[in-house]
Amino acid sequence: MAFQYLNINKNASIILSLAVILFCGFLLTRLTSKLKLPYVTGYIIAGILIGPHVLNLIPETIIDGMDFVTDIALAFIAFEVGRYLKFSSLKKNGSQVIIITICEALIAAVVITMSMIFIFKLPVSFSLLLGAIGSATAPASTMMTIKQYKAKGDFVNLIVQVVALDDAVSLIAFSMCAAVVQVLNAGASLNVFVFLMPTLFNIIAIIVGIIFGLILNKLISSRRSEFNRLILAIAMILALTGFCSLIDISPLLSCMALGTAFIDLSNDKELFRQINSFSPPVLTIFFVLSGMRLDVSSLISAGLIGVSYFAIRILGKYIGAFIGAVLSNSSMEVRKYFGMTLIPQAGVSIGLAMLGHRMLPPEIGSLLLTIILSSGVLYEMIGPGMVKLALHLSKSIK
């Protein structure tokens, strides 16, 4: 029973809820570890079980008030991903990364959009937004799976770089589609500025992230204690995330740019290790919250459209990754198995779905949100297992 029925004050309710979230996440990973499943799957299942639609252990008011956790978790993830976008490594296989990323993201978006328009006869505005959201891949579960199994090698480096750039492509695609939808809803005509403005905002986000990276590099020095290095780094990440929230843009691109600028300027891998030692509780809360947001009954209301989206996106990602691998002359391992690493979808897609929900008429907007929330949790449940399988087949893990 939720804490509000126990007649306790709000502060106690929040603190106990956090304890329950972390403890249940830990317990479920004990079970999923026995089944050789990644930790992320356990966190998602824990969220479903303790959420308002099953055991109802956590008050919905507290769940709704924890949206900021999503931004903070994505900021930490993006900062870590920025470490792998070092210019020296991008020079080595930059064309391969760019070709695969563009193909897997945009082909998936086109396949989803065309299916919704021509098979299900859904409105163009709904189909465009669903396709753009479907192009996103969740870096969080992929990164946690890679860390859990200590995967290494060229295949792993390619995964991290593609997943990092994937969200950049998805955010730009969504911004452009959103601009088109707003014009269509207003009955106005399309023009070049509709497409240029979203791109401009994303470029500004990257520039701000680089500036923060320059500042962080100046603040962090060998004379600083580990304690103070960690404080300064987290303060900069939170400040950048707050700035992005203030102007209503995603912190992903900015925090990726922050991590990339810092690693290129300092080559300081130790700071990333310190951040990694701090972030697991935040990421655990993020994934458990994602599970709590799934209304199992919503799968019924989404019906055939939701099930079809679930399968079509996987197909689009796999086809796009394969085409990109062929065009970039990638190895057979990449051609065969890379598409399997792009299934997870949460975090970014949920945030974009919330934006899309506000832009569409209530009924169709609710359908969009239901599809993304329900399928997102299912992707997170099977996605980490598919990532592990791809890492195993590519011999990235023993």
C-alpha positions in Angstrom: 0.0 0.0 0.0 1.3 3.5 -0.9 2.8 5.6 1.9 0.0 8.2 1.7 -2.3 5.7 3.3 0.0 5.3 6.3 -0.6 9.0 7.4 3.1 10.0 7.3 4.5 13.4 6.3 5.6 14.2 2.8 9.4 14.3 3.6 9.2 10.8 5.2 7.2 9.6 2.2 9.8 10.8 -0.3 12.7 9.4 1.7 11.0 6.0 2.2 10.1 5.8 -1.4 13.7 6.3 -2.5 14.7 3.6 -0.1 12.1 1.2 -1.5 13.1 2.0 -5.1 16.8 1.3 -4.4 16.2 -1.7 -2.3 13.7 -3.3 -4.7 16.0 -2.6 -7.6 18.8 -4.4 -5.8 16.7 -7.4 -4.9 15.4 -7.9 -8.5 19.0 -7.8 -9.8 19.8 -10.7 -7.5 17.1 -12.7 -9.4 18.0 -11.5 -12.9 21.7 -12.2 -12.2 20.8 -15.8 -11.5 19.0 -15.9 -14.9 22.1 -14.3 -16.6 20.1 -11.2 -17.5 21.5 -7.6 -17.3 20.9 -5.4 -14.2 18.7 -3.0 -16.3 16.1 -5.7 -16.8 15.9 -6.2 -13.1 15.4 -2.5 -12.4 12.6 -2.3 -15.0 10.8 -5.3 -13.5 11.2 -3.9 -10.0 9.6 -0.7 -11.2 6.6 -2.5 -12.7 6.1 -4.5 -9.5 6.2 -1.7 -7.0 4.5 0.8 -9.4 0.9 2.2 -9.1 -0.5 -0.5 -11.5 0.7 -3.6 -9.5 1.6 -3.3 -5.8 1.2 0.5 -5.6 4.0 0.9 -3.0 5.0 4.3 -4.3 2.6 7.3 -4.3 1.9 8.6 -7.8 2.5 12.1 -6.6 6.1 11.2 -5.8 6.6 9.4 -9.1 5.3 12.5 -11.0 7.6 14.7 -8.9 10.7 12.8 -9.9 10.9 13.9 -13.5 14.1 15.8 -12.7 15.8 12.4 -12.1 15.4 11.6 -15.8 17.3 14.8 -16.8 20.1 14.2 -14.2 20.5 10.5 -15.2 20.6 11.3 -18.9 23.2 14.1 -18.1 25.5 11.6 -16.4 25.0 9.1 -19.2 25.7 11.7 -21.9 28.9 12.9 -20.1 30.2 9.3 -19.9 29.3 8.8 -23.6 31.3 11.9 -24.5 34.4 10.2 -23.3 34.1 7.8 -26.3 33.7 10.6 -28.8 37.4 11.6 -28.5 38.5 13.2 -31.8 41.5 10.8 -32.1 39.2 7.8 -32.1 36.6 9.5 -34.4 39.4 10.2 -36.9 40.2 6.5 -36.9 36.7 5.3 -37.9 34.6 8.5 -38.1 33.1 7.9 -41.5 32.0 4.4 -40.4 30.3 5.8 -37.3 28.6 8.6 -39.1 27.3 6.3 -42.0 26.0 3.6 -39.7 24.4 6.2 -37.3 22.6 8.1 -40.1 21.4 4.9 -41.7 20.1 3.1 -38.6 18.4 6.2 -37.2 16.8 7.7 -40.3 15.8 4.4 -42.0 14.1 3.3 -38.8 12.3 6.7 -38.7 11.2 6.4 -42.3 10.0 2.8 -42.0 7.9 3.7 -38.9 6.4 6.8 -40.4 5.5 5.2 -43.7 4.0 2.2 -41.9 1.8 4.4 -39.8 0.6 6.5 -42.7 0.0 3.8 -45.4 -0.8 0.7 -43.3 -2.7 2.2 -40.4 -4.0 5.4 -42.1 -2.9 7.5 -39.2 -2.5 11.3 -39.4 0.8 12.6 -40.9 1.6 14.7 -37.8 1.3 11.6 -35.5 3.3 9.4 -37.9 6.1 12.0 -38.2 6.5 12.4 -34.5 6.3 8.6 -33.8 9.0 8.0 -36.5 11.3 10.6 -35.1 10.9 9.3 -31.5 11.4 5.7 -32.8 14.8 6.6 -34.3 16.2 7.2 -30.7 18.2 4.5 -28.9 18.7 4.5 -25.2 22.4 4.8 -24.3 21.8 4.1 -20.6 20.9 0.4 -20.7 23.5 -0.3 -23.4 26.2 1.4 -21.4 25.3 -0.4 -18.2 25.3 -3.7 -20.0 28.7 -3.0 -21.5 30.1 -2.1 -18.1 28.5 -5.0 -16.3 30.1 -7.6 -18.6 33.4 -5.6 -19.0 33.1 -5.7 -22.8 36.0 -4.4 -24.8 37.2 -4.1 -28.4 36.4 -2.3 -31.7 32.8 -3.6 -31.7 32.2 -2.1 -28.3 33.8 1.2 -29.2 31.6 1.4 -32.4 28.5 0.7 -30.3 29.2 3.6 -27.9 30.1 6.1 -30.6 27.0 5.2 -32.7 24.7 5.3 -29.7 26.1 8.7 -28.7 25.6 10.2 -32.2 22.2 8.4 -32.5 20.6 10.6 -30.0 22.0 13.7 -31.6 20.5 12.6 -34.9 17.2 11.7 -33.2 16.9 15.1 -31.4 17.5 17.0 -34.6 15.0 14.8 -36.5 12.4 15.3 -33.8 13.0 19.1 -33.8 12.4 19.3 -37.5 9.4 17.0 -37.4 7.9 19.0 -34.5 8.4 22.2 -36.5 6.6 20.6 -39.5 3.7 19.4 -37.2 3.3 22.9 -35.7 3.1 24.4 -39.1 0.5 21.7 -40.2 -1.6 22.3 -37.1 -1.6 26.0 -37.8 -2.5 25.6 -41.4 0.6 27.6 -42.6 3.0 26.8 -45.4 6.4 25.2 -44.9 9.6 27.2 -45.4 13.3 26.8 -44.9 13.2 28.5 -41.4 11.0 25.7 -40.1 14.0 23.3 -40.6 16.8 25.7 -39.7 15.6 26.8 -36.3 15.7 23.4 -34.6 19.2 22.7 -36.0 20.3 26.1 -34.7 19.1 25.4 -31.2 21.0 22.0 -31.2 24.2 23.7 -32.4 23.9 26.2 -29.6 23.5 23.4 -27.1 26.7 21.7 -28.4 28.6 25.0 -28.2 27.5 25.7 -24.7 28.6 22.2 -23.7 32.0 22.8 -25.2 32.4 26.0 -23.3 31.5 24.2 -20.0 34.1 21.6 -21.0 36.7 24.3 -21.3 35.8 25.7 -17.9 35.8 22.3 -16.3 39.3 21.6 -17.7 40.5 24.8 -16.1 38.9 24.0 -12.7 40.2 20.4 -12.5 43.9 20.1 -11.9 46.3 17.6 -10.4 46.4 19.7 -7.2 42.8 19.2 -6.5 41.8 16.4 -4.2 39.6 13.5 -5.5 36.8 14.9 -3.2 36.9 18.4 -4.8 37.3 17.0 -8.3 34.1 15.1 -7.9 32.3 18.1 -6.4 33.4 20.4 -9.3 32.5 17.9 -12.0 29.1 17.1 -10.7 28.4 20.8 -10.1 29.3 21.5 -13.8 27.1 18.7 -15.1 24.2 19.8 -13.0 24.7 23.5 -13.9 24.7 22.6 -17.6 21.6 20.3 -17.2 19.8 23.2 -15.4 20.7 25.6 -18.1 19.3 23.2 -20.8 16.1 22.8 -18.7 15.8 26.5 -18.4 15.7 27.0 -22.2 13.7 23.8 -22.7 16.2 21.7 -24.6 17.5 18.2 -23.9 20.8 18.0 -21.9 22.0 15.1 -24.0 23.9 17.0 -26.7 25.3 19.6 -24.3 26.6 17.0 -21.8 28.0 14.8 -24.5 29.9 17.9 -25.8 31.0 18.6 -22.2 32.5 15.1 -21.8 34.1 15.2 -25.3 35.7 18.6 -24.8 37.0 17.6 -21.3 38.6 14.3 -22.4 40.2 15.9 -25.5 41.6 18.7 -23.5 42.8 16.8 -20.4 42.9 13.1 -21.4 41.8 12.7 -17.7 40.1 9.3 -17.6 40.2 9.2 -13.8 37.5 11.8 -13.5 35.1 9.6 -15.5 35.9 6.7 -13.2 34.9 8.9 -10.2 31.7 10.0 -11.9 30.9 6.3 -12.6 31.3 5.5 -8.9 28.8 8.2 -8.0 26.1 7.6 -10.6 24.8 4.0 -10.0 22.1 5.0 -7.4 20.9 7.8 -9.8 20.7 5.4 -12.7 19.0 2.8 -10.6 16.2 5.2 -9.6 15.9 6.3 -13.3 15.3 2.8 -14.6 13.0 1.7 -11.7 11.0 4.9 -12.3 10.7 4.0 -16.0 9.2 0.6 -15.0 6.8 2.3 -12.6 5.4 4.4 -15.5 4.2 1.4 -17.4 0.4 0.8 -17.2 0.1 -2.8 -18.2 -3.5 -2.2 -19.3 -2.3 0.5 -21.7 -0.9 -2.3 -23.9 -4.5 -3.3 -24.6 -5.6 0.3 -25.6 -2.5 0.6 -27.9 -3.6 -2.6 -29.5 -2.4 -3.6 -32.9 -0.7 -0.2 -33.6 1.5 -0.6 -30.4 2.5 -4.2 -31.2 3.2 -3.2 -34.8 5.4 -0.3 -33.7 7.3 -2.5 -31.4 8.2 -4.9 -34.2 8.6 -2.3 -37.0 11.1 -0.3 -35.1 13.3 -3.3 -34.4 13.1 -4.3 -38.1 13.9 -0.7 -39.2 16.9 -0.5 -36.8 18.3 -3.8 -38.0 17.9 -3.0 -41.7 19.4 0.5 -41.2 22.4 -0.9 -39.3 23.0 -3.6 -41.9 22.8 -1.1 -44.8 25.1 1.3 -42.9 27.6 -1.4 -42.2 27.6 -2.5 -45.9 28.1 1.1 -47.1 30.9 1.7 -44.7 32.6 -1.6 -45.5 32.3 -2.8 -41.9 33.3 -6.3 -40.7 30.9 -9.3 -40.8 30.4 -9.1 -37.1 29.1 -5.5 -37.4 26.8 -6.4 -40.3 25.3 -9.4 -38.6 25.1 -8.3 -35.0 25.2 -4.5 -34.7 21.4 -4.1 -35.2 20.8 -6.2 -32.1 22.5 -3.5 -29.9 20.1 -0.7 -31.0 16.9 -2.1 -29.5 16.8 -0.4 -26.1 14.6 2.7 -26.0 13.8 4.8 -22.9 14.7 8.1 -21.3 15.1 10.3 -24.4 12.1 8.7 -26.2 9.9 9.2 -23.1 10.9 12.9 -22.9 10.2 13.4 -26.6 6.9 11.6 -26.3 5.9 14.0 -23.5 6.6 16.9 -25.9 4.8 15.2 -28.7 1.8 14.5 -26.5 1.4 18.3 -25.9 1.6 19.1 -29.6 -1.1 16.7 -30.8 -4.9 16.6 -30.3 -5.7 14.9 -26.9 -6.8 11.5 -28.2 -4.0 11.0 -30.7 -1.5 12.5 -28.3 -2.5 10.0 -25.6 -2.0 7.2 -28.1 1.5 8.4 -28.9 2.4 8.5 -25.2 0.9 5.1 -24.5 2.8 3.5 -27.4 6.2 5.0 -26.4 5.8 4.3 -22.6 4.6 0.7 -23.0 6.9 -0.3 -25.8 9.8 1.6 -24.2 9.7 -0.6 -21.1 9.4 -3.7 -23.1 12.4 -2.6 -25.2 14.3 -2.1 -22.0 13.4 -5.6 -20.8 14.5 -7.4 -23.9 17.1 -4.8 -25.2 19.9 -5.4 -22.6 19.6 -9.2 -23.2 20.0 -8.6 -27.0 23.0 -6.3 -26.4 24.6 -9.0 -24.2 24.0 -11.6 -27.0 25.5 -9.3 -29.6 28.6 -8.7 -27.4 28.9 -12.5 -27.0 28.5 -13.3 -30.7 31.0 -10.6 -31.6 33.5 -12.1 -29.1 33.5 -8.8 -27.1 32.9 -10.7 -23.9 33.9 -14.2 -22.9 
